Amino acid sequence: MKIGAPKEIFEGEARVALTPDSALQLQKLGHECYVESGAGLLAGFDDAAYEKAGVKVIKTAPALFKEVDFVVKVRPPTETEIKRLGAGQTLISFFYPGQNEALLEKAKASGANFIAMDMVPRISRAQKMDALSSMANIAGYRAVIEAGNNFGRFFTGQVTAAGKVPPAKVLVVGAGVAGLAAIGTSTSLGAITYAFDVRPEVAEQIESMGAEFVYLDFKEELTDGAETGGYAKPSSPEFREAQLAKFRELAPDIDIVITTALIPGRDAPVLWTKDMVEMMKPGSVIVDLAAERGGNCELTVPEQKIVTDNGVTIVGYTDFPSRMATQSSNLYSSNIRHMMFDLTPNKDGVVEHNMEDDVIRGATIAYAGEITFPPPPPKIK
Ligand code: NAD
């Protein structure tokens, strides 16, 4: 099959869905690879690097869409991109079908097949294709780097001839994939790191990474907030109050807050309120990774960095993976390559879109003119 990556057209998006390395792997599966000229430039891959890896460079996006059987992308397709597709072609990208119903209708009408990387079931076998996790991991790392960039002090404590420097104190709220990456980065930079999550089962992971789990003195803590499937559910008002009271206690002493708390299918819970920001010392930094879903901090302005009257910097960027485009393109294209691996069972360049396979079925949101979202629950864990 012919697989091609167009240039991302979403403003500021620097990632690319196909890297020269992943193209080499795809060719081993019997596929031919294509890329739109300049598609990898912002991620550090020029046309010559693709050509060296045996990838054919095509001048324009319409020509690429016409040439290939599989279009691989990062951002959800635009209507214009969908119009370029027809029956027999497949597009693989993030899509968020639950939030993009009108776009899903257009996808159906095109007659092409659509695989959403955000719909890959989170089962063990599919971890290699779990682009949500690979991008969350980068976001968590980058959030700490961004915090450090806006913070006027060291993370680690030091005693030098010039004097004694106390270590920075970092609080990570939410210890899913992004939160754990933030905790690992923060502790490795030498900060005293605290972390909180409504799922008490993550306490051990937090502590194994050298951070301190913030326990609540709350009788329902062990049951509240955790639900089947490993995801959080909204907390009871009483639990939330206990959580906010704990955060108010910590706020004057914490230098950096990284918030990552999300509940599937809902707006992000507001956990760091205006009064907590006001209690923080000047020079403190908040990085709100939940900004795209409204933000965990009451004062976050999505996509922007602001400084409050009391000198607290609040970063609400929503494009952290794109800010590390080389790393994220490498990991994302690897997720895509693994998806293509499963779609090419005989490694002979022939795709079998097996709708009996839990992972392929789960991620397929439109197939041959039909909407196939939401999928049935996976049979295997
Ligand atoms: P997420 O992005 O949905 O949420 C981030 C974190 O915020 C979660 O840990 C959640 O518990 C926490 N949170 C929600 N409300 C909160 C509140 N009020 N206060 C503090 N924290 C709050 O999470 P995620 O990174 O997608 O991971 C969620 C789960 O999925 C984890 O158990 C993870 O191990 C699991 N997971 C499994 C796989 C796999 O099996 N392939 C892959 C990735 C993640």
Residues whose N, C-alpha, C, O or C-beta is under 5 A from the ligand:
A	BS01	NAD	R122 I123 S124 Q127 S133 V173 G174 A175 G176 V177 A178 F196 D197 V198 R199 G229 G230 Y231 A232 T260 A261 L262 I263 P269
